[in-house]
Amino acid sequence: MSSDDFIVTPWHVEGEIDYDKLIKRFGTEKISNQLLDRIEKITGELHFMLRRGIFFSHRDMNFILNEYEKGNKFFLYTGRGPSGHTHIGHLVPWVFAKWLQDKFGTNMYFQLTDDEKFYSKQNLSLEDTKKFALENALDFIALGFKPEKTKIIIDSDNINTLYPIAAKVAKKINFSNTKAVFGFSNETNIGMIFYTAMQSAPCFIEDKPVLIPLGVDQDPHFRLTRDVAPKIGKLKPALIHNIMIPALQGPGGKMSASDENGTVYTTDTPEIVKKKIIKYAFSGGRPDIEEHRNKGGNPDIDVSFQYLRIFFEPDDNKLKQIYEDYKSGKMLTGELKSILIEKINGFLSVHQEKREKAKDQLDKFLLDNS
């Protein structure tokens, strides 16, 4: 597959993604140094995911900052399609959203689309997706969101709130637009065809601007939402996109909840994490130790290094040292994998404890149906 042949849709990601080409393909805007400077000036610091280009693209981020500087508040919205257990890739936009909530003092809505996963996954019942929704909610809460400013929406539970908004959106989207964006066919079930209206609904739950941190594969839903917004008298949602998190076997594609060998789940034990990283994590090292010492490894394709860069090593100086040591051959692949294993297990040890405590907090976060 050539660099032009990569696929990025809300349901399928394949190939090695050229993000500059994807920006042109989707019609988004690259996050510029000027925008980074502006965010840093307002917040007092830059999140490491912004510094490293993990969040690389946006729609209307400057508008959000303009409104904020005028004293007009915005709110945050992101979500998860609950088709399985949460994995570490899912956490990327959530952790960044937590930082945004802290820096800007915003309300936050987290949508769990149990309906969409029921429509799109032949092997899952609605009861299955609802169960996964409640499980995934625990991982979200465990990241430290404030219950007084954060509400979790489960589509099948909160239909009274969502449906009146979704109906207004749905009336302004025709089937040809939906087909063009998502590639639907005559065999596509009508739940999938209507679903974009449901994913749009939280954008308009408050009469304020909204900023959505999300994986770039979800952008097509909100292209339609942005087209519809003025037609129903609402502001267009602003978006900030993160890159796709590679599967352990990388490069190309993304981590998927349905591929156990390519995925590190938030519920994995230390032994399972160690086994997965050692056995499956794609290496940028040389075939043997002597060659690696002489020629060095390639951290840019090494999945263990990428996971450190994307999530698990926020210290830029430490990351730079690891990069240089691996590239020079001073650090071997096994040593790099050991660093990642320690980092992931250290994170998960704390996260799993918080996740357990979140079971007692869940009711505080769930959106009231009344």
C-alpha positions in Angstrom: 0.0 0.0 0.0 1.5 3.3 -1.1 1.5 6.5 1.1 -1.5 7.7 -1.0 -3.5 4.5 -0.3 -4.1 4.8 3.4 -7.7 4.6 4.6 -9.1 6.6 7.5 -12.8 6.4 8.3 -14.7 6.2 11.6 -14.8 2.4 11.3 -11.7 1.5 9.4 -8.0 2.7 9.5 -5.4 1.0 7.3 -2.0 1.8 6.0 0.7 4.2 6.9 -1.0 7.6 7.3 0.6 10.7 5.8 -0.9 13.3 8.1 -0.1 16.2 5.9 -2.0 14.5 3.1 -4.8 13.6 5.5 -5.2 17.3 6.4 -5.6 18.1 2.8 -8.0 15.2 2.2 -10.2 16.1 5.2 -9.9 19.9 4.7 -8.7 20.5 8.3 -6.0 23.0 9.4 -2.5 22.0 10.7 -1.8 23.2 14.2 0.8 26.0 13.6 3.5 27.3 15.9 1.5 30.5 16.2 -1.5 28.6 17.5 0.7 26.7 19.9 2.2 30.0 21.2 -1.3 31.3 21.6 -2.5 28.3 23.6 0.6 28.5 25.8 0.1 32.2 26.5 -3.5 31.5 27.7 -2.8 28.3 29.7 0.7 29.0 31.0 2.1 25.8 29.5 1.8 23.4 26.6 0.6 19.9 27.1 3.3 17.5 25.9 0.9 16.1 23.4 0.7 19.5 21.8 4.4 20.0 21.9 5.0 16.7 20.1 2.3 17.0 17.5 0.2 14.2 18.9 -2.6 16.7 18.4 -1.7 17.9 15.0 -4.9 19.3 13.3 -7.9 21.4 14.1 -11.1 23.1 12.9 -11.8 26.5 14.3 -9.5 26.4 17.4 -8.8 30.1 16.9 -12.5 30.8 17.2 -12.7 29.0 20.5 -9.7 31.0 21.8 -11.2 34.3 20.5 -14.4 33.6 22.3 -12.6 32.6 25.5 -10.5 35.8 25.5 -13.8 37.8 25.1 -15.0 36.1 28.3 -17.4 33.7 26.5 -17.1 30.2 27.9 -17.0 27.1 25.8 -17.6 23.4 26.7 -15.9 20.2 25.8 -17.3 17.0 24.3 -15.7 13.7 23.4 -16.7 10.1 23.5 -16.2 6.4 22.9 -17.9 3.7 20.9 -18.2 0.9 23.5 -17.4 -2.2 21.5 -14.9 -3.7 24.0 -12.7 -2.9 26.9 -10.8 0.4 27.0 -7.3 0.4 25.6 -4.4 2.8 26.1 -5.1 4.5 22.7 -8.6 5.5 23.8 -7.1 7.5 26.7 -5.2 9.9 24.5 -8.0 12.4 23.8 -9.5 11.9 27.3 -6.3 12.8 29.1 -5.9 15.8 26.8 -9.6 16.8 27.5 -8.9 16.6 31.2 -6.0 19.1 30.8 -8.3 21.4 28.8 -11.0 21.2 31.4 -8.5 22.1 34.1 -7.0 25.0 32.1 -10.2 26.5 30.8 -12.6 25.6 33.6 -15.1 24.0 31.2 -18.0 21.7 31.4 -17.4 18.3 29.8 -19.7 15.8 28.1 -18.6 12.3 27.4 -20.9 10.3 25.0 -20.9 6.5 25.1 -22.5 5.4 21.8 -23.9 2.0 22.7 -26.4 2.3 19.9 -23.8 2.9 17.2 -21.7 -0.1 18.2 -24.9 -2.2 18.3 -25.7 -1.1 14.7 -22.1 -1.6 13.4 -21.0 -4.8 15.1 -22.9 -8.0 14.0 -21.6 -9.9 17.0 -22.7 -7.5 19.8 -26.2 -7.2 21.3 -27.5 -3.9 22.7 -27.0 -5.4 26.2 -23.3 -6.1 25.3 -22.7 -2.5 24.2 -24.4 -1.1 27.2 -22.3 -3.3 29.5 -19.1 -2.1 27.7 -20.4 1.5 28.0 -20.5 1.3 31.8 -17.1 -0.4 31.9 -15.5 2.3 29.6 -17.1 5.0 31.8 -15.0 3.8 34.8 -11.8 4.4 32.8 -12.9 7.9 31.9 -13.8 8.8 35.5 -10.5 7.3 36.7 -8.6 10.1 34.9 -9.7 12.6 37.4 -12.6 14.6 35.8 -14.6 16.8 38.1 -18.1 15.4 38.7 -19.6 18.8 39.1 -18.4 19.8 35.7 -18.6 16.5 33.9 -21.5 14.4 32.6 -21.5 11.0 30.9 -24.1 10.4 28.3 -25.2 6.8 27.3 -27.2 7.0 24.2 -29.8 4.4 25.0 -30.3 5.8 28.5 -30.3 9.5 27.6 -32.5 9.3 24.5 -35.0 11.8 26.0 -32.2 14.5 26.0 -30.6 13.5 22.7 -33.5 12.7 20.4 -35.1 16.2 20.1 -31.7 17.6 19.1 -30.8 14.7 16.9 -34.2 15.0 15.1 -33.4 18.7 14.2 -30.0 17.6 12.8 -31.4 14.6 11.0 -33.9 16.7 9.1 -31.1 18.7 7.6 -28.9 15.8 6.4 -29.9 14.0 3.2 -29.0 10.4 2.4 -26.7 11.4 -0.5 -24.5 13.5 1.8 -24.3 10.6 4.3 -23.5 8.1 1.5 -20.8 10.4 0.1 -19.1 10.9 3.5 -19.3 7.3 4.8 -19.7 5.2 1.7 -23.0 3.7 2.8 -24.7 1.3 0.4 -28.2 -0.1 0.0 -27.2 -2.9 2.5 -26.4 -0.4 5.3 -28.9 -0.6 8.1 -30.9 2.6 8.8 -29.5 2.8 12.3 -26.1 3.6 10.9 -27.6 6.1 8.5 -29.3 8.0 11.3 -26.5 7.7 13.7 -24.5 10.8 12.8 -27.5 12.9 14.0 -27.1 11.2 17.4 -23.3 11.9 17.5 -24.1 15.5 16.6 -26.6 16.0 19.5 -24.1 16.7 22.3 -22.5 19.5 20.3 -25.7 21.5 20.9 -26.5 20.4 24.4 -25.4 23.8 25.7 -25.9 27.1 23.9 -22.2 27.8 23.8 -19.3 27.0 21.5 -18.0 23.5 21.8 -14.5 22.0 21.4 -14.1 18.3 20.6 -10.8 16.5 21.2 -10.9 13.3 19.2 -9.1 10.9 17.0 -8.9 12.2 13.4 -10.8 9.1 12.2 -14.0 10.5 13.7 -13.7 13.8 11.8 -16.2 12.8 9.0 -19.1 12.7 11.5 -18.5 16.3 12.5 -17.9 17.6 8.9 -21.6 16.8 8.5 -22.4 18.4 11.9 -20.6 21.5 11.0 -22.5 21.8 7.7 -25.8 21.4 9.6 -25.1 23.7 12.5 -26.0 27.0 10.8 -29.2 25.5 9.3 -30.5 24.8 12.8 -29.3 28.2 14.2 -26.3 26.7 16.1 -22.5 27.4 16.2 -20.2 25.0 14.3 -18.4 22.6 16.6 -14.6 23.2 16.8 -12.4 20.1 16.7 -8.8 19.3 17.7 -7.5 16.0 16.3 -5.0 13.4 17.6 -3.0 11.0 15.5 -3.9 7.3 15.3 -2.3 5.2 18.0 -0.6 2.2 16.3 -1.3 -1.4 17.1 1.5 -3.2 18.9 2.4 -4.9 15.6 2.5 -1.4 13.8 3.2 0.5 11.7 0.0 1.2 9.8 -3.5 0.9 11.1 -4.5 1.7 14.6 -4.9 0.0 18.0 -8.2 -1.8 18.0 -10.2 -3.1 21.0 -11.1 -6.3 19.0 -7.5 -7.3 18.4 -6.2 -8.7 21.7 -2.6 -9.3 20.6 -2.3 -5.8 19.1 -3.8 -4.0 22.1 -2.9 -3.1 25.7 -6.1 -2.8 27.7 -6.5 -0.7 30.9 -7.5 -3.9 32.7 -4.4 -5.9 31.7 -2.2 -7.3 34.5 1.5 -6.5 34.7 2.3 -10.0 33.4 0.0 -9.7 30.4 1.5 -6.2 29.6 5.0 -7.6 29.8 4.1 -10.6 27.6 2.4 -8.4 24.9 5.2 -5.9 24.7 8.0 -8.4 24.5 6.2 -10.7 22.1 4.3 -8.3 19.8 5.7 -4.8 20.0 7.1 -3.9 16.6 10.9 -3.2 16.8 13.0 -0.6 15.1 16.1 -2.6 16.0 18.6 -4.5 13.9 18.5 -8.3 13.4 21.3 -9.0 15.8 23.0 -7.2 18.7 26.3 -6.5 17.0 24.7 -4.9 14.0 22.4 -2.9 16.3 25.4 -1.6 18.4 27.2 -0.6 15.1 24.3 0.9 13.1 21.7 1.8 15.8 18.0 1.3 15.8 15.2 3.4 14.2 13.0 4.9 17.0 10.7 6.5 14.5 9.2 3.2 13.5 9.7 1.4 16.9 6.3 1.0 18.6 7.7 1.0 22.1 9.3 4.4 21.5 6.1 5.7 19.9 4.1 4.7 22.9 6.6 6.6 25.1 6.4 9.6 22.8 2.6 9.6 22.5 1.6 8.9 26.1 4.0 7.3 28.7 7.0 9.6 28.9 5.9 13.2 29.3 9.5 14.4 30.1 11.0 15.8 26.9 14.6 15.5 28.1 14.2 11.8 29.1 12.5 11.0 25.8 15.3 12.7 23.8 17.9 10.7 25.7 16.0 7.4 25.0 15.7 8.4 21.3 19.4 9.2 21.0 20.6 6.1 22.9 18.4 3.8 20.7 19.4 5.5 17.5 23.1 5.3 18.3 22.9 1.6 19.3 23.7 2.3 22.9 20.3 1.0 23.9 19.0 -2.3 22.7 15.4 -3.2 21.8 15.0 -5.3 24.9 16.1 -2.4 27.1 13.7 -0.1 25.3 10.8 -2.5 25.8 11.7 -2.8 29.5 11.4 0.9 29.9 8.0 0.9 28.3 6.8 -2.1 30.3 7.8 -0.3 33.5 6.0 2.9 32.4 2.8 1.2 31.3 2.6 -1.0 34.5 3.3 2.0 36.7 0.5 4.0 35.0 -1.9 1.0 35.1 -1.2 0.3 38.7 -2.5 3.7 39.7 -5.2 3.8 37.0 -6.7 0.4 38.0 -7.0 1.5 41.7 -8.8 4.7 40.6 -10.9 2.7 38.2 -12.1 0.5 41.1 -13.0 3.6 43.2 -14.9 5.0 40.2 -17.5 2.3 40.6 -18.8 4.2 43.6 -18.7 7.6 41.8 -20.5 6.5 38.6 -23.9 7.8 39.6 -22.5 11.3 40.1 -21.3 11.5 36.5 -24.3 10.0 34.6 -26.5 12.5 32.9 -29.8 12.9 34.6 -32.7 11.6 32.4 -35.3 14.0 33.8 
